[in-house]
Amino acid sequence: MRELPKRGYRLRVLLRRPSAVPLACASVLIGDIARPHNMTEALTGADAVIHSAGLAETMSGLPEDDYRLINTEATIGLARAASRARVKRFIFFSSIRAQSGPTASETLTEDAEPKPTDAYGRSKLAAEQGLAEANIDWVALRLALTYGPGVQGNMARLIRLARSPYPLPVGMLKGRRSLLSLANLVEAIDTVLRAPTPLRHPLLVADPDPVTIAEMIAAMRQGLQRRPGIFPLPSSLLRAASLAVGQSETHRLLSGSLVADCTKLSSLGFVPATDTKTALAALVRG
């Protein structure tokens, strides 16, 4: 919302409840995509919809039901309403988790069979499948773990580790992971908005080069003008230590890889605005 108006786009924002939005937005409407009684006002005259709303944490304790309602059914309903309003393109924020579990031994491409492993990923994939049946030009951006100001979850925890004064025993964790900076997400959105031909398929979106956990920590500490403070600890010892403190799943995630090949997005003219190390340094510095 902050960056697209700088590129000449006029934004109409649909919110579930009143909230502060950048002044560059042309207008703001209040509505709920889970109860789309009338989306005519929101969609009339729009050239494209960027659908970023979704559920990351379940509300009722019934994850399949919650994710299906918000991430799947509401997405498909909004796309159908956009089709009736003659919107030209529907851009859906999907997730790399629609294609894979939290780790993958092979580099991911859009041509591989999707194999989500949790309710969140399954709900995103089901939404993509629903879009394929809608009468609208659509694209599902399968976003890698996205970071920027205000980031939460695992990335926020990693930032806290990087800010700590302690050396960290992650030098032997060789798993590489694709991440996505907010700046590169904006570039990806701009790229698919400008694509001259119909899309109607998913696209993986990530920064250009995957990084290890050690490289992430080193980049963040460089942003803080500090030394990396990283040392190697045999994986077996680190695994045992993680198990002792009840963090075996965290160790598995940190040591595994999840790498996305974004060749198809690049073929549309996508040029990354930054790389992961530079963006992480700027994030913690800011």
C-alpha positions as CSV (number, residue, x, y, z in Angstrom):
1,M,0.0,0.0,0.0
2,R,2.9,2.3,0.6
3,E,5.0,1.5,-2.5
4,L,2.5,0.8,-5.3
5,P,1.1,4.4,-5.4
6,K,4.7,5.5,-6.1
7,R,4.6,3.5,-9.3
8,G,1.4,5.1,-10.5
9,Y,-1.2,2.7,-9.1
10,R,-4.4,4.0,-7.5
11,L,-5.4,1.7,-4.6
12,R,-8.8,1.1,-3.1
13,V,-8.4,-0.8,0.1
14,L,-10.9,-3.3,1.5
15,L,-10.6,-3.8,5.3
16,R,-12.5,-6.0,7.7
17,R,-12.5,-3.2,10.3
18,P,-11.4,0.4,10.4
19,S,-7.6,0.7,10.5
20,A,-4.8,3.2,9.7
21,V,-3.8,3.0,6.1
22,P,-1.2,5.0,4.1
23,L,-2.5,8.4,2.9
24,A,-1.6,7.5,-0.7
25,C,-4.5,5.1,-0.9
26,A,-7.3,6.5,-3.0
27,S,-10.2,5.2,-0.8
28,V,-11.0,2.7,1.9
29,L,-14.0,0.4,2.3
30,I,-15.1,-1.8,5.2
31,G,-16.2,-5.3,4.5
32,D,-15.7,-9.0,5.3
33,I,-14.7,-11.4,2.5
34,A,-16.1,-14.3,4.6
35,R,-19.5,-12.7,4.4
36,P,-19.5,-11.1,0.9
37,H,-23.2,-10.0,0.8
38,N,-22.3,-7.2,-1.7
39,M,-18.9,-6.7,-3.1
40,T,-20.1,-4.5,-5.9
41,E,-18.9,-1.2,-4.4
42,A,-15.5,-2.6,-3.5
43,L,-14.9,-4.1,-7.0
44,T,-16.7,-1.7,-9.4
45,G,-14.1,-0.1,-11.8
46,A,-11.2,-2.0,-10.5
47,D,-8.7,-3.3,-13.0
48,A,-7.1,-5.9,-10.6
49,V,-7.5,-7.4,-7.2
50,I,-4.6,-8.0,-4.9
51,H,-5.9,-10.5,-2.4
52,S,-3.6,-10.5,0.6
53,A,-6.1,-11.3,3.4
54,G,-5.8,-14.7,5.0
55,L,-5.6,-16.8,8.1
56,A,-2.2,-17.8,9.5
57,E,-3.3,-18.9,13.0
58,T,-6.6,-20.7,13.6
59,M,-9.4,-19.2,15.6
60,S,-11.6,-22.1,16.7
61,G,-9.0,-24.8,17.3
62,L,-10.4,-26.6,14.2
63,P,-7.7,-25.7,11.7
64,E,-9.1,-27.4,8.7
65,D,-12.5,-25.6,9.1
66,D,-11.1,-22.2,9.8
67,Y,-8.6,-22.3,7.0
68,R,-11.2,-23.7,4.6
69,L,-13.6,-20.8,5.4
70,I,-11.1,-17.9,5.2
71,N,-8.3,-19.1,3.0
72,T,-10.2,-21.2,0.5
73,E,-13.9,-20.4,0.3
74,A,-13.6,-16.7,0.9
75,T,-10.8,-16.5,-1.8
76,I,-12.9,-18.3,-4.4
77,G,-16.0,-16.2,-3.5
78,L,-14.0,-13.0,-3.9
79,A,-12.6,-14.1,-7.3
80,R,-16.1,-15.0,-8.6
81,A,-17.3,-11.5,-7.5
82,A,-14.4,-10.0,-9.2
83,S,-15.3,-11.9,-12.4
84,R,-18.8,-10.5,-12.3
85,A,-17.4,-7.0,-11.8
86,R,-15.2,-7.5,-14.9
87,V,-12.0,-7.2,-13.0
88,K,-9.1,-8.1,-15.4
89,R,-6.7,-9.9,-13.1
90,F,-6.9,-11.5,-9.7
91,I,-3.6,-11.8,-7.7
92,F,-3.8,-14.2,-4.8
93,F,-1.2,-14.3,-2.0
94,S,-0.7,-18.0,-1.7
95,S,2.3,-19.6,0.0
96,I,5.2,-21.9,-0.7
97,R,3.5,-24.1,1.9
98,A,0.9,-24.8,-0.8
99,Q,3.6,-26.7,-2.6
100,S,5.7,-28.2,0.2
101,G,6.1,-28.9,3.8
102,P,8.5,-26.8,6.0
103,T,11.5,-28.5,4.4
104,A,12.2,-30.1,1.0
105,S,15.1,-32.2,-0.2
106,E,14.7,-30.9,-3.8
107,T,14.6,-27.4,-5.2
108,L,10.9,-26.4,-5.7
109,T,9.5,-25.6,-9.1
110,E,5.9,-24.9,-10.1
111,D,6.0,-28.0,-12.3
112,A,6.4,-30.4,-9.3
113,E,3.4,-32.0,-7.8
114,P,2.2,-29.9,-4.8
115,K,2.5,-31.8,-1.5
116,P,1.4,-29.5,1.4
117,T,1.7,-31.1,4.8
118,D,-0.5,-29.0,7.0
119,A,-4.0,-27.4,7.1
120,Y,-2.6,-24.0,6.1
121,G,-0.9,-25.3,3.0
122,R,-3.8,-27.4,2.0
123,S,-6.2,-24.4,2.3
124,K,-4.0,-22.3,0.0
125,L,-3.7,-25.1,-2.6
126,A,-7.4,-25.6,-2.5
127,A,-7.9,-21.9,-3.1
128,E,-5.6,-22.1,-6.1
129,Q,-7.6,-25.0,-7.5
130,G,-10.8,-23.1,-7.1
131,L,-9.3,-20.1,-8.9
132,A,-8.5,-22.4,-11.8
133,E,-12.2,-23.0,-12.3
134,A,-13.2,-19.3,-12.0
135,N,-13.9,-17.2,-15.1
136,I,-11.0,-14.7,-14.5
137,D,-7.4,-14.3,-15.3
138,W,-5.6,-15.2,-12.0
139,V,-2.2,-15.8,-10.6
140,A,-1.3,-17.4,-7.3
141,L,2.0,-16.0,-5.8
142,R,3.5,-18.8,-3.7
143,L,5.4,-16.6,-1.4
144,A,8.5,-17.8,0.5
145,L,8.8,-16.7,4.2
146,T,8.3,-13.0,3.8
147,Y,10.1,-10.4,6.0
148,G,10.0,-6.7,6.6
149,P,9.2,-4.2,9.3
150,G,6.9,-5.7,11.9
151,V,7.7,-9.3,10.9
152,Q,6.5,-11.9,13.4
153,G,6.8,-15.7,13.9
154,N,10.0,-17.6,13.3
155,M,11.7,-14.6,11.6
156,A,11.1,-12.4,14.7
157,R,12.6,-15.1,16.9
158,L,15.6,-15.2,14.7
159,I,16.0,-11.5,14.8
160,R,15.9,-11.6,18.6
161,L,18.7,-14.3,18.5
162,A,20.8,-12.1,16.3
163,R,20.3,-9.1,18.6
164,S,21.4,-11.1,21.6
165,P,25.0,-10.6,22.8
166,Y,25.8,-14.4,22.7
167,P,27.8,-16.4,20.1
168,L,25.5,-18.9,18.4
169,P,26.4,-22.5,17.6
170,V,24.8,-22.6,14.1
171,G,27.9,-22.8,11.9
172,M,27.4,-26.4,10.9
173,L,23.7,-26.0,9.9
174,K,24.0,-26.3,6.1
175,G,20.3,-26.2,5.1
176,R,19.5,-23.4,2.7
177,R,16.3,-21.5,2.7
178,S,14.6,-19.1,0.3
179,L,13.2,-16.0,1.9
180,L,11.3,-13.0,0.4
181,S,11.9,-9.4,1.3
182,L,9.0,-6.9,1.2
183,A,10.8,-5.0,-1.5
184,N,11.0,-8.0,-3.8
185,L,7.3,-8.8,-3.1
186,V,6.4,-5.4,-4.4
187,E,8.5,-6.0,-7.5
188,A,6.7,-9.4,-8.0
189,I,3.3,-7.7,-7.7
190,D,4.2,-5.0,-10.1
191,T,5.5,-7.6,-12.6
192,V,2.3,-9.7,-12.6
193,L,0.1,-6.6,-12.8
194,R,2.0,-5.5,-15.9
195,A,2.1,-9.0,-17.6
196,P,0.6,-8.5,-21.1
197,T,-0.8,-12.0,-21.5
198,P,-3.1,-14.2,-19.4
199,L,-1.4,-16.0,-16.5
200,R,-3.8,-18.5,-14.8
201,H,-1.1,-20.4,-12.9
202,P,0.9,-20.3,-9.7
203,L,4.3,-18.6,-9.4
204,L,7.0,-19.2,-6.8
205,V,8.3,-15.9,-5.4
206,A,11.5,-15.5,-3.4
207,D,14.7,-13.5,-3.1
208,P,17.4,-14.5,-5.7
209,D,19.7,-16.6,-3.5
210,P,18.9,-19.0,-0.6
211,V,20.8,-18.6,2.6
212,T,21.8,-20.7,5.6
213,I,20.8,-19.8,9.2
214,A,24.4,-18.8,9.8
215,E,24.3,-16.4,6.9
216,M,21.0,-14.9,8.1
217,I,22.5,-14.3,11.6
218,A,25.7,-12.9,10.1
219,A,23.8,-10.5,7.8
220,M,21.6,-9.3,10.7
221,R,24.6,-8.7,12.9
222,Q,26.4,-6.9,10.1
223,G,23.4,-4.6,10.0
224,L,24.0,-4.0,13.7
225,Q,27.7,-3.4,13.0
226,R,28.8,-6.5,14.9
227,R,30.8,-9.5,14.2
228,P,29.0,-12.7,13.1
229,G,29.6,-14.4,16.5
230,I,28.9,-17.9,15.0
231,F,30.7,-21.1,15.8
232,P,30.3,-24.7,14.7
233,L,28.8,-27.3,16.9
234,P,28.4,-30.9,15.6
235,S,24.9,-31.5,14.4
236,S,24.4,-34.4,16.7
237,L,25.2,-32.3,19.8
238,L,23.0,-29.4,18.6
239,R,20.2,-31.9,18.0
240,A,20.6,-33.4,21.5
241,A,20.7,-29.9,23.1
242,S,17.5,-29.0,21.2
243,L,15.8,-32.2,22.3
244,A,16.8,-31.5,26.0
245,V,15.1,-28.1,25.9
246,G,12.0,-29.3,24.0
247,Q,13.0,-27.7,20.7
248,S,13.6,-30.7,18.5
249,E,11.1,-29.4,15.9
250,T,12.9,-26.1,15.8
251,H,16.2,-27.9,15.1
252,R,14.6,-29.9,12.3
253,L,13.4,-26.7,10.7
254,L,16.7,-24.8,11.1
255,S,18.7,-27.7,9.7
256,G,16.5,-28.4,6.7
257,S,16.3,-26.7,3.3
258,L,13.5,-25.1,1.5
259,V,14.7,-23.6,-1.8
260,A,12.4,-22.1,-4.5
261,D,13.3,-21.7,-8.2
262,C,11.7,-18.5,-9.5
263,T,12.6,-18.9,-13.2
264,K,9.0,-18.6,-14.3
265,L,8.6,-15.3,-12.5
266,S,11.8,-14.1,-14.0
267,S,10.6,-14.9,-17.4
268,L,7.9,-12.3,-17.0
269,G,10.5,-9.6,-16.4
270,F,10.9,-9.8,-12.6
271,V,14.1,-8.2,-11.4
272,P,14.8,-8.4,-7.7
273,A,15.2,-5.1,-5.9
274,T,17.6,-6.6,-3.3
275,D,19.2,-9.8,-2.0
276,T,18.4,-11.5,1.3
277,K,21.6,-10.5,3.1
278,T,21.4,-6.8,2.2
279,A,17.7,-6.7,3.1
280,L,18.2,-8.5,6.5
281,A,21.0,-6.1,7.4
282,A,18.7,-3.1,6.6
283,L,15.8,-4.6,8.5
284,V,17.6,-4.9,11.8
285,R,19.4,-1.6,11.3
286,G,16.0,0.1,10.8
